[in-house]
Amino acid sequence: MFNDRELPRDYAGPVFIWDVDKTYLSTRFSSFSGLARIPIEFSVDKIAIPGMPEVLRGLRRGPGATYGCAPIYFVSASPPQIKRAIESKMLLDGVEHDGITFKDWRKTIAALRPGRLKEQVGYKLCALPHGRSRRPRAVEYLFGDDYEADAAAYTVASLNFSSQR
């Protein structure tokens, strides 16, 4: 997990949690060749979904006349080795962020569980509460796609956290 902006524990404002693949970037990981291409792509090879950079810049700016600098964090099932390429793409698109959580592919492969590379619900059920524990009073807005069953992961993670409050 890369947390570039530690919010105060009593921060109670909005926090935007965004998936990277198929939500911000048009990533093809449904095939093995598409999955294998993810770690070797350069930032200029990555394609943003039309309109998403503008949406992210707008969320960051906020609704008022002054720059709100709303916190934006990303949760990605991509490996941490592509952090530089993702952040370079964000820089090209003018997308600012406060941290990215990546899935540890090396650990998954070392455990001889390559099938888990495509399984996202369990990974996000661990990643989301970890981030939320660092900002317990924030109001989270979660953005994902249907392809990875993000709605299910977000719902279960939210229910689990709500019961702990």
Steps between C-alpha positions, in 0.01 A plus 500: 500500500629842407342771714640834391260709710424402856169655599436598863306224681218745570463594130125470429483626142465314172756246382480357150617141455545410138584175323765537229427224250183533293394800708775755428711306249377279219689188605462162330557228754231251404751301293839366607677711235324813624589414859864438403518835317399711805839501675702582187292784356640851509286789623449627143360156407231518767166641386268692730130435469357807322392766749653337809802732532261796493274339761797430730635854459153637579465286813843614616416866442165486677176692439600844628691787349812410697712189449364236740778240460262215589686179586508241222639152558525212255466126560642289220536127447800577282848425635696768690776474240288713265464787749733721299312442173161563665621817671662623176169445319321693774752781461438507125125517566531763777353259758623559855470228762585441864590133492470171315460149636622224269454124511818307578536278192840363607358372828203347320720319248750393767210342692429298184156661467511661150120472472473768767653755263156541341303473828427849631221487758712342775789734429279809520327370814842520665627820337192718559468453879874556540471839333180582686664424837740788430215746447209369709280813493534578128206461266611261229377501142601179323532476122549171323383289212266206471762282333689435826188480721603826666144566613501179704842570651410861582169400657645226719794721604260784588268273699793353688638844587158639597451219751835584663416867557 
